[in-house]
Amino acid sequence: MIYLITGGSGFIGSHLIEQLLRNGHSVINIDNFDDFYDYQIKIKNTLESIGIISDFEFSDKETDIRHLISLSSSEKYTLYYQDIRDKKGLENIFKSHRIDMVIHLAALAGVRPSIERPLEYEEVNVRGSMNLWELCRDFNIKKFICASSSSVYGNNEKIPFSETDNVDHPISPYAATKKSGEILGHVYHKLYHIDMIQLRFFTVYGPRQRPDLAIHKFTKLISEGREIPFYGDGNTARDYTYIDDIIDGITRSILYLESHSDVYEILNLGENQVITLTEMVAAIEESLGIPAIKKILPMQPGDVTKTNADITKAKALIGYQPDTDFQNGIKKFVEWFLRKRQ
Ligand SMILES: NC(=O)c1ccc[n+]([C@@H]2O[C@H](COP(=O)([O-])OP(=O)(O)OC[C@H]3O[C@@H](n4cnc5c(N)ncnc54)[C@H](O)[C@@H]3O)[C@@H](O)[C@H]2O)c1
């Protein structure tokens, strides 16, 4: 099969590509190496995802990405340095390949920055997604997986969050763009018969995790003996999902889409385990063997107080079976973090 992955040089995308290539598939990766975090990290993700061990000599971004493209190009893998906001550029890619399925992970992620730059989030997460659906319609591509987010649940009080819950009350521009993606995706499913699964990921962590996310940020700061910003009283809680379980959920969604028609589904991919901020920091402290220095700060606007996934639907529909408990997952993350620093 030929899969077009957007955002394939990011955290989740690079793991997915690694898995698809391992299973013998062909992959087209579209990524604009945006500056949300250091492009060099995305170059390393890309190399790891395609199994190239290289002492990459970094110079400037444009040169480095050109070098990466020539280094990575193979019969099974093509990388495009392309922004999903540019429909013409995307169209040229769609013209050049026979694509079986699109797995759309590219987005501006992150809740807090979306409050600073809401229009940019709308351009990438809403318009960029629409560009892809328009092209799926034009090029008759009927299978689509889209990354949504647990943030669509806002501060819903009913726990755990279920796909049938009302999600009309997002509390950040990021969450609102993800909910828009679910709604607009449904329009393209209904009008143009594009089979689609929207996956609501619950805080994903593991090797290559984005450096802006709390687990990665805290691990770095604690390991350097620096203060961590500790928002609220420590009782905010997240359903943290280990990357291998997310990749398993995406892979099962791919298989489901390939074997069914007339599909539009929204699925929670979480671990169904709630970890408080205090517990999360304690797990990192234990794995690193270093105590954290906490700087207590007020809760941040846009941050939800608790997430917890009801995963009954994903279990029933695709056989999703997450099995990495948090203590174990954190141990694996910290091992990766310490290895990468050497
Ligand atoms: N990581 C999580 O905890 C989490 C939770 C919920 C939802 N999600 C969603 O999952 C997806 C992947 O997240 P991630 O953590 O891997 O993020 P990431 O930032 O590591 O990966 C996203 C990739 O998209 C690319 N990208 C951004 N804007 C682009 C554009 N305009 N054109 C082309 N490429 C662009 C980036 O360069 C990056 O490589 C995102 O849609 C995110 O919203 C992630």
Ligand as a Chemical Component Dictionary entry (heavy atoms), coordinates in Angstrom:
data_LIG
# 
_chem_comp.id                   LIG 
_chem_comp.type                 NON-POLYMER 
_chem_comp.pdbx_formal_charge   0 
_chem_comp.three_letter_code    LIG 
# 
loop_
_chem_comp_atom.comp_id 
_chem_comp_atom.atom_id 
_chem_comp_atom.alt_atom_id 
_chem_comp_atom.type_symbol 
_chem_comp_atom.charge 
_chem_comp_atom.model_Cartn_x 
_chem_comp_atom.model_Cartn_y 
_chem_comp_atom.model_Cartn_z 
_chem_comp_atom.pdbx_ordinal 
LIG N1  N1  N 0  1.399  14.555 20.943 1  
LIG C1  C1  C 0  0.223  14.597 21.556 2  
LIG O1  O1  O 0  0.126  14.426 22.777 3  
LIG C2  C2  C 0  -1.028 14.852 20.770 4  
LIG C3  C3  C 0  -2.259 14.828 21.458 5  
LIG C4  C4  C 0  -3.419 15.060 20.737 6  
LIG C5  C5  C 0  -3.379 15.299 19.387 7  
LIG N2  N2  N 1  -2.170 15.338 18.740 8  
LIG C6  C6  C 0  -2.162 15.596 17.295 9  
LIG O2  O2  O 0  -1.369 14.595 16.672 10 
LIG C7  C7  C 0  -0.699 15.143 15.542 11 
LIG C8  C8  C 0  0.795  14.887 15.642 12 
LIG O3  O3  O 0  1.284  15.476 16.839 13 
LIG P1  P1  P 0  2.803  15.421 17.283 14 
LIG O4  O4  O 0  2.843  15.454 18.758 15 
LIG O5  O5  O -1 3.504  14.359 16.540 16 
LIG O6  O6  O 0  3.291  16.856 16.773 17 
LIG P2  P2  P 0  4.606  17.300 16.013 18 
LIG O7  O7  O 0  4.631  18.795 16.083 19 
LIG O8  O8  O 0  5.796  16.558 16.526 20 
LIG O9  O9  O 0  4.326  16.835 14.527 21 
LIG C9  C9  C 0  3.568  17.603 13.625 22 
LIG C10 C10 C 0  4.349  17.721 12.339 23 
LIG O10 O10 O 0  3.563  18.504 11.430 24 
LIG C11 C11 C 0  4.420  19.375 10.728 25 
LIG N3  N3  N 0  3.659  20.536 10.295 26 
LIG C12 C12 C 0  3.188  21.555 11.082 27 
LIG N4  N4  N 0  2.606  22.490 10.311 28 
LIG C13 C13 C 0  2.690  22.050 9.034  29 
LIG C14 C14 C 0  2.276  22.597 7.778  30 
LIG N5  N5  N 0  1.674  23.783 7.702  31 
LIG N6  N6  N 0  2.531  21.890 6.651  32 
LIG C15 C15 C 0  3.181  20.683 6.715  33 
LIG N7  N7  N 0  3.606  20.132 7.873  34 
LIG C16 C16 C 0  3.358  20.812 9.015  35 
LIG C17 C17 C 0  5.511  19.742 11.722 36 
LIG O11 O11 O 0  6.704  20.183 11.097 37 
LIG C18 C18 C 0  5.695  18.437 12.491 38 
LIG O12 O12 O 0  6.741  17.657 11.971 39 
LIG C19 C19 C 0  -1.087 16.619 15.515 40 
LIG O13 O13 O 0  -2.180 16.753 14.637 41 
LIG C20 C20 C 0  -1.519 16.915 16.936 42 
LIG O14 O14 O 0  -2.432 17.982 16.996 43 
LIG C21 C21 C 0  -1.004 15.106 19.403 44 
# 
loop_
_chem_comp_bond.comp_id 
_chem_comp_bond.atom_id_1 
_chem_comp_bond.atom_id_2 
_chem_comp_bond.value_order 
_chem_comp_bond.pdbx_ordinal 
LIG N1  C1  SING 1  
LIG C1  O1  DOUB 2  
LIG C1  C2  SING 3  
LIG C2  C3  SING 4  
LIG C2  C21 DOUB 5  
LIG C3  C4  DOUB 6  
LIG C4  C5  SING 7  
LIG C5  N2  DOUB 8  
LIG N2  C6  SING 9  
LIG N2  C21 SING 10 
LIG C6  O2  SING 11 
LIG C6  C20 SING 12 
LIG O2  C7  SING 13 
LIG C7  C8  SING 14 
LIG C7  C19 SING 15 
LIG C8  O3  SING 16 
LIG O3  P1  SING 17 
LIG P1  O4  DOUB 18 
LIG P1  O5  SING 19 
LIG P1  O6  SING 20 
LIG O6  P2  SING 21 
LIG P2  O7  DOUB 22 
LIG P2  O8  SING 23 
LIG P2  O9  SING 24 
LIG O9  C9  SING 25 
LIG C9  C10 SING 26 
LIG C10 O10 SING 27 
LIG C10 C18 SING 28 
LIG O10 C11 SING 29 
LIG C11 N3  SING 30 
LIG C11 C17 SING 31 
LIG N3  C12 SING 32 
LIG N3  C16 SING 33 
LIG C12 N4  DOUB 34 
LIG N4  C13 SING 35 
LIG C13 C14 SING 36 
LIG C13 C16 DOUB 37 
LIG C14 N5  SING 38 
LIG C14 N6  DOUB 39 
LIG N6  C15 SING 40 
LIG C15 N7  DOUB 41 
LIG N7  C16 SING 42 
LIG C17 O11 SING 43 
LIG C17 C18 SING 44 
LIG C18 O12 SING 45 
LIG C19 O13 SING 46 
LIG C19 C20 SING 47 
LIG C20 O14 SING 48 
# 
